[in-house]
Amino acid sequence: MRKQIREISRSETFRGLLDDSRDVLAALIAGGDESRERLERAIEVFATEATIIPLTNDVITIARWHELAYSLTPQDAVVLASVRAHAETQQDRKCFVSQDAKGFAHPTIHDELLAVDCKVLVNFSHALAYVRNALHPPA
């Protein structure tokens, strides 16, 4: 970007652009560095705290079926197949939380996940209440 600004600022009209743009360029660079640091911290948290669900051949095969059966995007189909496969292996209370209410609105999707005792929640406050209740049930 500096090169382009330097070229533009050679003309009389934009002579001061190079000096004026230094603060903007510095801010863009700092913003990029800050974003990278946040990403690195998030990756560290995931690496130590999260359960990474493997993308297996079975999950991909089931995802393709979900994509066709429920008219899901390929990404949503992989998410659904992964969540379902993982939920089948877990004994504790489970929930699937997504802000994509439209993508996962199909009643059969809810039924499919309920079959493995996994509740579908598309509202953050409902999900928070569900998790809090699961962690600290009322006496």
LINGI-V884368 format. One record per residue. N is the residue number from 0. RES is the residue in one small letter. PHI is phi in radians with two decimals (none if undefined). Layout:
BEGIN
N/RES/PHI  N/RES/PHI
END
This chain:
BEGIN
0/m/none  1/r/-1.02  2/k/-1.08  3/q/-1.12  4/i/-1.13  5/r/-1.07  6/e/-1.13  7/i/-1.11  8/s/-1.28  9/r/-1.23  10/s/-1.36  11/e/-1.02  12/t/-1.07  13/f/-1.95  14/r/-0.96  15/g/-1.49  16/l/-1.07  17/l/-1.04  18/d/-1.14  19/d/-1.15  20/s/-1.48  21/r/-1.01  22/d/-1.15  23/v/-1.13  24/l/-1.08  25/a/-1.08  26/a/-1.15  27/l/-1.10  28/i/-1.13  29/a/-1.08  30/g/-1.09  31/g/-1.12  32/d/-1.12  33/e/-1.13  34/s/-1.09  35/r/-1.11  36/e/-1.12  37/r/-1.10  38/l/-1.10  39/e/-1.06  40/r/-1.12  41/a/-1.10  42/i/-1.10  43/e/-1.06  44/v/-1.11  45/f/-1.04  46/a/-1.11  47/t/-1.73  48/e/-1.96  49/a/-1.58  50/t/-1.72  51/i/-1.62  52/i/-1.48  53/p/-1.21  54/l/-1.65  55/t/-1.73  56/n/-1.07  57/d/-1.09  58/v/-1.09  59/i/-1.12  60/t/-1.11  61/i/-1.15  62/a/-1.04  63/r/-1.08  64/w/-1.12  65/h/-1.06  66/e/-1.02  67/l/-1.32  68/a/-1.20  69/y/-1.95  70/s/0.94  71/l/-1.54  72/t/-1.22  73/p/-0.97  74/q/-1.12  75/d/-1.13  76/a/-1.12  77/v/-1.14  78/v/-1.05  79/l/-1.06  80/a/-1.11  81/s/-1.17  82/v/-1.08  83/r/-1.06  84/a/-1.07  85/h/-1.20  86/a/-1.07  87/e/-1.10  88/t/-1.66  89/q/-1.86  90/q/-1.69  91/d/-1.21  92/r/-1.09  93/k/-2.34  94/c/-2.57  95/f/-1.99  96/v/-1.93  97/s/-2.57  98/q/-1.42  99/d/-1.50  100/a/-1.05  101/k/-1.18  102/g/-1.14  103/f/-1.97  104/a/-1.41  105/h/-1.07  106/p/-1.00  107/t/-1.17  108/i/-1.11  109/h/-1.05  110/d/-1.10  111/e/-1.09  112/l/-1.30  113/l/-1.10  114/a/-1.09  115/v/-1.96  116/d/0.98  117/c/-2.10  118/k/-1.45  119/v/-1.68  120/l/-2.25  121/v/-2.08  122/n/-2.21  123/f/-1.07  124/s/-1.15  125/h/-1.16  126/a/-1.13  127/l/-1.07  128/a/-1.10  129/y/-1.08  130/v/-1.16  131/r/-1.05  132/n/-1.14  133/a/-1.17  134/l/-1.36  135/h/-2.35  136/p/-1.11  137/p/-1.09  138/a/-1.34
END
